[in-house]
Amino acid sequence: MELPDEAKLLRIFIGESDKHTHTPLYEAIVKEARAAGLAGATVSRGILAFGPTSRVRTAKVLDLSADLPVIVEIVDEIEKINLFLPRLHALMAEANSGGLVTIEKVQVIHYLHAKKA
């Protein structure tokens, strides 16, 4: 699979405790992105954040939060991202999840599969 030099980054901010049925929402999003044939997805766990409620969520040992921020990032062609958006919105609605979804233009510098020996 190749990516064009100009692509889009879909970034999804959700909570670690958000669930789609019994699966973490971030896991459901990645599985759906793979099924949709997107180039790849990465999930990162935040260590400190606040959102619309202004409640600070942190990974500090003395102030453990059960709902740390999670960021799912997907880079692909805008057409594929646009086709995926309705499924993403459905997943978030089914999970009754809040969150933030952004899209931005990115320049792809390097995207190659490793060659196995």
CORWOFEN-V534837 format. One record per residue. RES is the residue in one small letter. PSI is psi in whole degrees, -180 to 180 (none if undefined). BURIAL is I if it has 9 or more other ideal C-beta (glycine too) atoms within 8 Angstrom, else O. Layout:
BEGIN
{{RES PSI BURIAL} {RES PSI BURIAL}}
END
This chain:
BEGIN
{{m 139 O} {e 154 O} {l 144 I} {p 162 O} {d -37 O} {e 123 O} {a -175 I} {k 145 I} {l 118 I} {l 121 I} {r 127 I} {i 120 I} {f 119 I} {i 179 I} {g 147 I} {e -31 I} {s -3 O} {d 132 I} {k 145 I} {h 109 I} {t -115 O} {h 12 O} {t 140 O} {p 137 I} {l -40 I} {y -36 I} {e -42 I} {a -40 I} {i -46 I} {v -43 I} {k -41 O} {e -37 I} {a -40 I} {r -45 I} {a -30 O} {a -3 I} {g 21 O} {l 158 I} {a -32 I} {g 166 O} {a 147 I} {t 137 O} {v 130 I} {s 143 O} {r 128 I} {g 157 I} {i -14 O} {l 132 O} {a 164 O} {f 157 O} {g -149 I} {p -26 O} {t -10 O} {s 11 O} {r 125 O} {v 132 O} {r 131 I} {t 158 I} {a 10 I} {k 141 O} {v -40 O} {l -12 O} {d 54 O} {l 134 O} {s 140 O} {a 0 O} {d 64 O} {l 157 I} {p 146 I} {v 137 I} {i 124 I} {v 126 I} {e 134 I} {i 128 I} {v 130 I} {d -176 I} {e 148 I} {i -36 O} {e -44 O} {k -38 I} {i -46 I} {n -38 O} {l -29 O} {f -26 I} {l -44 I} {p -38 O} {r -40 I} {l -47 I} {h -39 O} {a -43 O} {l -45 I} {m -38 I} {a -43 O} {e -31 O} {a -5 I} {n 45 O} {s 139 I} {g -173 O} {g -173 I} {l 134 O} {v 127 I} {t 157 O} {i 135 O} {e 157 O} {k 136 O} {v 154 I} {q 122 O} {v 119 I} {i -40 O} {h 126 O} {y 95 O} {l 149 O} {h 143 O} {a 142 O} {k 124 O} {k 142 O} {a none O}}
END
